[in-house]
Amino acid sequence: MGQWLERNIVEPGKLPLLLALAAFVLTFVITRVITRLIRAGKGPFGNIKAGDVHVHHVVPGVILVVAGGFGALAGEGRGLGAALSAVVFGVGAGLVLDEFALILHLDDVYWTEAGRKSVEMVVLTAALVGLLLAGFVPFGVNDLSPEELHNRAGVAGSVGVNFLFALIALSKGKARIALFGVVVPAVALIGALRLARPDSPWAKRFYRNRPRARAKAVLRAYHHDRRWSGPRRAVQDWIGGKPDPAPPRPLEHR
């Protein structure tokens, strides 16, 4: 284990990235445990307030991200300073992305259905950083031979093609596939070749006069969502806690 860590993490200079990922995941886990205890009314924890203002943990998170980011830029990329900056950045990123849904909606949706976006963003971020630690390089540069890496035109062409695949997958409504496809080009290629989701920009543009393709896209999206929405929600509930039930909608008087 020690030899693997030295050869694959320390020597390539990935130790700060590993420390940042560990701090990021650990911070998210601890934060969710504390917030779930506060929600259940257990333990000594409580919400932080400045007068009547509820100070969300995204606030210290932003401060730590800024401090860690500038600290990393000021350092030389190695040594104790780089490691400390990476940990500070990871802690801050964990606090910020745990309340990603609040930033997205500009509202306190932490325990609502919309708050699931925070859990999804944390999982995606951790997975992508894990791929970078495993040796994957964005846009497939890691797949090039040493001779191709010396050819700037070849590198630019490979980056351009893989970026195009990721962009097509994104336009087809496959944001997760596009995101992972930036790091793993084969994933972006699959997303670019598969049928678009019916509400995506690609479907609205290219399926407009193709009723069979549009109907097939609707049917495939229905079956996909029916198959995976339940397991995905169960995993999100296990990681981040189950959202509060939506309040009943008031009856309309006619």
PyMOL commands that set and color helices and strands:
alter all, ss='L'
color gray80, all
select helices_A, chain A and resi 2-10+15-40+58-74+79-98+100-105+113-133+138-143+146-150+152-171+175-183+185-193+201-206+211-240
alter helices_A, ss='H'
color red, helices_A
select strands_A, chain A and resi 49-50+53-54
alter strands_A, ss='S'
color yellow, strands_A
deselect
rebuild
show_as cartoon
